[in-house]
Amino acid sequence: MISLAGRDILHAWGKFIFTGIGLGLLIGVTLTMAGVYRGMVADGKALLDNSGADLWVVQKNTLGPYAESSSVYDDLWRSIRAMPGVAAAANVTYLTMQVGRGSEDVRATVVGITAGEPGTPGWPPYLVAGRQITRGHYEAVADLASGFKLGDHIKIRRNLYTVVGLTRRMVSSSGDPMIYIPLKDAQEAQFLKDNDAILMQRRRTEANPMFNRPGVPGLLDAVIASQTSNSYVNAILVRIQPGYTADEVAAPIRRWQRLTVYTRAQMEGILIGKVISTSAKQIGLFLLILAVVSAAIVAFIIYTLTLDKIREIAVLKLIGTRNRTIAAMILQQALALGLIGFAVGKITATFAAPLFPKYVLLMPQDSVAGFGALMLICALASLVAIRMALKVDPAEAIGG
C-alpha cells in the first residue's frame, strides 16, 4: 500500500512538489500571522514588566495611559507615597510621536521618567550600552529598534536630546520603540503649547471680562499661568512593599485620592482584551480564510491527481484490490502533501519573522497545533477524491 502511494507520487512528482511548495507558502503566512499576534501579546506584557510597577494610578474613570488619555497632577505622588504598603511611587508620561533622526522621522513612544536611580518605577530596567539618564534635561535612553546609537541627537518638538544609553525590547503595546527622557522635558513636549498658541490663549483670556476684573489684581496673570502650565503626568507608577497585596494597597488610594487604580492583572486585561482585541479578531479571521484556502488547494490537487488515474484505479479494482487500500493510497498522498507544505511553511516563517518591522514570536505550541490542523485539513480534503475513486467501475479498465 505504501509502495502504491509512493509510486503514484513519483509518477507525478513535479505537480506534487510544486503544489506542496505553494501550500507551504500559505502555511508560512499562517504561522507568521499567529506569531504576529503572539508578538503583540508579548509586547504588551513586556511593557508592563519593564515599567517596574505593581499598581498604575490614573485619571478617574479612564483605562490608563496605554489605552486612552489620562492626566493627573504631578504632585499627587507624594500623597500616594505616604499610603500604607507603598514602597515607591513615581510619575511617568507616555507620548507616541514622530521624533527626528537627522533628515528622517522615527515613530517612537517618548517616556518621561522622574529623577532617581536604576530601579525607580518607569526607568528602563537594564541597558545594553552607555549609561542611565543623570541630568535633568536633554539626555535620552533609546531602544535599539529605534535605530539610534550612542551620541546621536534626537529632535523632540523643539529640543535636541543626546543618546547616552541604549536598551533592548523596551516597546509600547503597539510595538513602537521607547525613548526615555527626563520628566520635565517630557511634560513640556506633551502638555506645553507652542508660542503662537500661548499668545492666542493670552489674548482670548485678556478679552474675557470674567478674568479681567479691575478690582481683583493678579487674577488675569494667575489664570494665564494656569492655562499654560504643564503640571500633569499620565500616570503614577506604584511599587508595593513585601507583605502587602495589590488590592490592599489600591483600595485606600481609590478611596482617599479619588483616582482609578489598576493592578497588574487588570492592566494586562486592558492591554490584551481591549487594546489589541480588534487586531486579534482580524488575525483570527485571516487564519480562518487561509485554512479554507489551504483545504481547497489540497482537495483540488488530490482530486486532479485521482482524476488522472481513473483507469489505473479501475485496473486495481479489476484485479481485486480492496476499496480501503485505494482509499488509504489517496489519504497518504494528501498527508504527504500536507507534510511537504508544513516543512516549507515552517522554514519560510522562521526566516521571514526577523524581517518584519514588529516583533514576531513563533511559539512551538502554535507549530504543533498548526501541524495537527493541517493534517486534519488534508485528511478531510481527500474525502472528495476518495469518494470519486470508490465509485469507479472496474469495467472502465476493459473499456479503455
N, C-alpha and C positions, 0 to 999 in steps of 0.2 A: 504493500500500500504506500509506504514511504517512497519506494523507488518509483512507483507510478506517478506520484505528485512531483517528485524531483525531475523525472524525465520530461514531464509536460512543461515544467518551468524552464528547463534548458532549451526546450523546443522554441519557446517564445521569450527567451531571456531578455532581449532588448526592450521589448514593450514592458516586461515585468520590472526591470531595473529602473527604467526612466519613470515609470509610474510610481515606484517606491520612493524615488528622489523627490518627485513632485509632492507626494503625500508627506514626505519628511519635512519639506519646507513649511507646509501647513502646520505640522506638529511643532516645528521650531517656533513659529509665530505664537502658537497656543501656549507653549511653555514660557516663552518670553513675556506674554501678557500676564500670565499668572505670576511671574517674577516681578513685573511692574507693580502689581497690587501688593505683593509681599514687601517690596521695597518701600511703598508708601506707608504701610503699617510700621515697618522698621524705622523709617524716618520720624514718624510721629512719636514712637517710643524713645528713640534716641534724643529727640528734642526735650522730652520730659526728664530723661536720665541726666542729660548734660546741664539742665538748669540747676540741679542740686537742691531742689525744693521738695518738701513734703506737702505743703499747702500753697495754694495760689489765692491771694486776696485780690479781688477785682471789684469793679463798679457794680453796685447793686442791680440785680435783675439782668445781668449780661452773662454771656457764656465765656468770658475771659479773653485774654489777649491773643489767643491763637485762632479763635473762631469769629470774633467780632470786636468792634471798637470798645475800649474800656479806658476810663480816665479816673484816677483817684489823686488826691493831693499828696505831694511828695513828702509831707511832714508826718503822715499818719504812721509811718513805720516805727516811730518812737513809741507810740501808744501800743502798737501791736507787739513790739519787742518786750514790753513790760508785762504782757499777758502770761499767765501760768503755763508752763510747758513749752514756751518758745525759746529755742536755743539761739536762733539768728533770724533776722528779718532784713531784707534789702530791697530797695526799689529797682525796677527794671522797665525799660521801654523796648518795644519792637516796632520796626518800621520797614516794610518791604518797599524797595525803591530801586531806581537805576543809579548806580554810582559810577563815577568816571574813572577809567583806566586809560590814561593817555588820550587818544582820539576816539576810543571806543567806550561803550557803556556796558556795564555788567549788572544783571539783576541779582540783588542780594537782599538779605534781611539784616538791617542795621540794628544792633542790640546795644542799648545804653546800660552800662554797669556802674555800680557805686564804687567809691574808693574803698580799698580794703586790702586783703591778701588772698592768695590762692586758697580756694575752698569756700570763699564767700558765695552765697547763692547768686546765681546768674553768671558767674565767671566761667570761662572755659575750663573744664576740669584738668586738661593736660595740653601741652604744647609739643610739637614735633621739631620746632626750631625757634630760635630767638628767645624772647622774654615776655612776661606779662606787662600790662599797662602800669606804669608807675607815676605818670604825670596826669594832671587834671585836664589837660587839653591836648588835642591834635596828635594823639597816638592811637594806633589801631592794632588789633589782632585779627587776622583773616583766616578763613578756612582755605585749604589748598584748592578746593574745587572752584574758588573764585578766580584763580589764575594769578593772583598777586604773589610777589616774592618779597623777602626781607629788603627793606629800604625803599620799596615802591611807594608812590604817593597816590592816595585815594581822594578823589574830589567828591565830597558830600555836601550838597547845597553849595554854599559859597566858600567853604573852607577846605583846606588840604590836610590830610592825615598821613603820617608816616607809618608804614607797616613795621612793627617792632617784634611781632611774633606770628607764628603760623600754627594752625591746629588742623585736625582732620575729623571728618564725619560730624561736624557741627553744622547742622542744616535745619531749616524750618520744616513744617509739616508738608509743604509743597515741594520740598527738595532744594530750595534756594540756599546757597552757601551763606553762612553768617559772618558778619563783620562786627567786632566788638569795639566800641569807642567809649570814652568817659560819659557818665550820665548827663552832665550839664550840656555837653556838646550834642548829645542825642536829643535832649529836651528842646534845645534850640532848633535842631533840624526838623523835629516833628511838630512842635507847637508854636514856635515863634513865627510871626508873619514877616513878609518882606517889607522893605522900607515904604514902597508905594502903598501897600495895604494898610500899614500903620498910619501913614499920613491921611489916607482916605477915612479911616476909622476915627482919627482925631477930629477931622473936620465935621463928620457926622455927629460926634458927641458934643462938640462945641456948639453946633446948631440946635441941639436938643435943649429946650428951655427947662426940662426937668433936672438936668445936671448942671446947667449954667445959671446958678442962683447967686445973686449978689450978696445975700445975707448969710450964705454958707461958704466961707472961704476954704479953699483946698478941696472942695468936693469934686470939682472937674478934674483936677490932677489925680485924685485918688481913683476915679472911675477910669480914666485913661490908663493909669498904671495897671489896674486890674484886668483891663481888656487886652493889654499887650504882654501880660506876664506869661511865663511858661513853667509854672509851678505844679505841673501834673506829670504823672507817670502812668504806664498802662497796667501795672500790677505790682504787688508786693509779694516777694517770694519768702516763704517761711520754712525754716527747718526746726523740727520739734526735738525736745530733749528725750533721752532714753527713759523708758518707763511710762511714757505718755502715748496714747493712741491719737491718730489724726482727728478722729471725731471729738475726742475730749478737748483738744486744743481749738478746734474750729468752732465749736458751739459758742463759747463766750465772745469770740471775735464777731460772729454773726449777730449776737445779741446786743453787745455794747457799742460796736463800731458801725453797725447798720450797713455792713458790706456783705457781699457774697463771697463765700469761701469754698474752694473745691479741693478735695483730696486727690491723691494720685489716681485712684481708681476712677473717680468721677471725671477728671480731666482726660484720662485715656479714653473713657467712653465718649466724651465730646469729640475728641480728635477722630476716632475710628468710626463712631456711629453717626456723626454729623458732618464733619469737615470733609472726609474722604468717602462718605457713603454713596454719593452720586457717581463718583468715579468708579467705585466698586461695582455698582449696578451696570454701568456701561461696559466694564471689562467682563462681567458675567454674561451679559447679552452677547458680546463679541465672541466669547468662548463657546457659547451655545451655537452660534452661527457657524463657527469653524468646525464644531463637531458634526453638524448636519452636512456641511460641505465635504468633510472627510468621509463620512459614511456614503455619500452619493458617489464620490470618486471610487471608493473601494467596490461598491456594488456595480458600478458601470464597468470597471476593468475586469472584474471577475465574471460578470455576465458576458462581456465580449469574448474573453478567453474561452468560456464554456460554449458560446455560440460557434466559435471557430472549430470546435472539435465535436460537433454533434455526431458526425459519422463514427468517430473513434469511440464515443460513448455507446453508440448503438452496437458496435462490434463487441465491446466489453460485455454488454448485456446478452448478446447473442451467444457468447462463449460461456455464459453462466456466472459472470461477476455479480456479486450481490449489490443491492442498492446502497447499503450502508458503506460499502467500500468506495463506491463512486462519490457519495456524499462526503466521506472523510477526505478524499483527494481534493475536492473543491474547497472544503473547510481549511485544509492545510495550506493550500495556495493563498487563501485570504489571510490567514495568520502569518504566513511568511511575508506577505506584502506589508502587513502592519509592523512586523519586526524590523524589516528594512527601513520603513518610514520612521519608526521611533528612533532607530540608531542615527539616521541622518538628522532628524529633528533635534535630538539631544546634542549632537555635535554642533549644529547650527546655533542653537540657543546659547550654548556655552561660550562660543566665540563671539556671538553678537551682543551679549549682555554688557560687556565693558564699553561698547561703542555708544550706548545710549547716554544722553545727557543727564538723566536721572538715575538714581540707584535702582538696580535690578537685582533682586535676591532670588536665586534659584534654590528652592528647598528640595531635599531628597524625597520627602513625602509627596511633594507635588509630582515629581517624576514617576514615583511608584503608582500614584493614583492615575496619572496620565497614561502610563503603560497599560494598566488594567482596563481603563476606559477604552483605549484604542483596540485592545484585543477583543473586548466585548462588541465594539462597533464593527470590527472586521467580521466577527462571527455572525452577527445579525445581518450584515450586508451580504454575506454569502448565501443566505437563505433563498434569495430570489433565483440565483443561479442553480442552487441545489434543486429547487422545485422544478425548474425547467429541465434539468438533466434527468430527473426521475420520471418525467413524462415522455422521454424519448422512446420511440417504438423500435425494438430490435430489428424489425423488418426494413428499416431505413438503411441498414448496413448492406442488405442484399439489393435493395432498390437502387442505391447509389452506384 
